[in-house]
Amino acid sequence: MNSHERVWKLLDGQPVDHLPLMPITMMFAADRLGRAYGDYATDHRVLVEAQLRVAEEFGFDYVSCISDPAREATDCGANVQFFPDQPPAIIEEQALLTDKGKLAGLQCPDPLGGGRMTDRVRAAALFKQKVAGQLVVEGWIEGPCAMAADLRGINNLMLDFYDDPDFVRELFRFVVEMEVRFAKVQVEAGAELMGIGDAAASLVGPEIYHEFVRPFEQELLNRVHALGARSRLHICGNMRANMADVGRLGCHIFDVDFLVPMDHARREAGPELVLLGNLDPVRDIRNGTPEGILALLADCHRAAGARYIVGAGCEIPRGTPPANLLALRTYAQKHQP
């Protein structure tokens, strides 16, 4: 059974030879290749080579187009700062939609127009050329709350939920349309699992999440599934109060961050959702030991049950000892669901 078959069979509830392994690596991957992160985030060829390197070295069952959350915002015209060896960053003080009135004239960028979105599409196509049918190819888009925060500014958006809820809904609708277009061309290029990052959703309480965020995440997921892709929802942060809502979204995989106990995530989300995680990327993985990691994964596995994929709560940090990441491989390859 190869990696592609393993992940797909687990998602379909069929027997597999051992647990899949799908941790997020970005800066770690660039470092293993010996390339600066600025190159990884701006040149799909570097990203693809680095992802293939870590997948082979550490036994991952997938490769991913993820690099940073600023691709769509850059192509929208947002002010983004680039660094030689760090991820690109949104300049919060110069958010594109500081003036809310600009939303009415904002156009969805063409994901094939030659910008940063196009570079990600090219990564999906190159992955398909190199590993189709062997490793799962994961595309990536931003979720409604995360992208709205990038365009409006996170502090402004949090006030908008109270001060101008109609604007929030209008902005979320714009984001969903843009991300569906972006997902579509990635799927056409070769992505078959679509990662959706919506970290800002962990910053709101259950009432706001249920009223504002969840309906638009639901629409985005439904439309991604209609494209023929599976989905992986990644909301790093404390989603403890919202796990019941997450369980009703219908995503195929949910990344559980270390702030949410795995037994709580399983109990609230229900028995069918595939859970991934939830080791603390810094304390447990970068600063831990292989023996400690194996013990923690056993706890996660017991709490999550059969619908489980080995990984961390968020990105594997740069500087993680290779032996610690190999411990994840050891656990995954020695255990069945």
Number of C-alpha atoms within 10 A of each C-alpha: 11 12 18 18 18 23 24 16 15 21 18 11 14 10 12 17 17 18 24 30 28 24 26 22 21 26 25 21 26 26 16 17 18 10 16 16 24 19 18 28 30 20 16 24 18 21 28 24 18 24 28 21 18 20 21 11 14 17 20 25 22 25 27 29 27 22 22 19 22 24 24 27 22 22 20 18 13 21 20 19 12 14 13 12 16 15 21 21 16 22 15 19 11 14 21 24 19 16 9 14 10 10 17 10 7 13 10 16 18 16 24 17 11 11 17 21 23 21 21 32 28 22 28 28 22 19 28 19 12 12 15 16 13 16 23 26 26 25 29 27 27 29 28 33 30 23 28 26 24 27 30 25 21 19 11 18 24 18 12 15 16 11 12 11 14 12 16 24 18 12 23 24 17 19 24 23 16 22 24 20 19 25 29 20 22 30 22 14 20 22 30 22 26 27 25 27 24 24 22 22 26 19 17 19 13 20 11 15 21 15 10 20 22 21 16 20 24 16 17 22 26 16 19 23 17 11 16 15 22 20 23 23 26 21 23 22 19 19 25 20 18 21 21 18 16 24 21 14 18 17 21 21 22 26 22 29 26 19 15 19 18 25 16 16 26 22 14 18 21 15 15 15 22 24 27 29 27 26 25 22 22 18 10 18 24 19 14 16 16 19 10 14 21 18 12 16 21 14 14 23 27 14 17 26 17 18 20 25 29 23 30 26 24 24 17 23 18 16 13 16 15 15 14 21 21 16 20 24 22 16 21 25 16 10 13 15 19
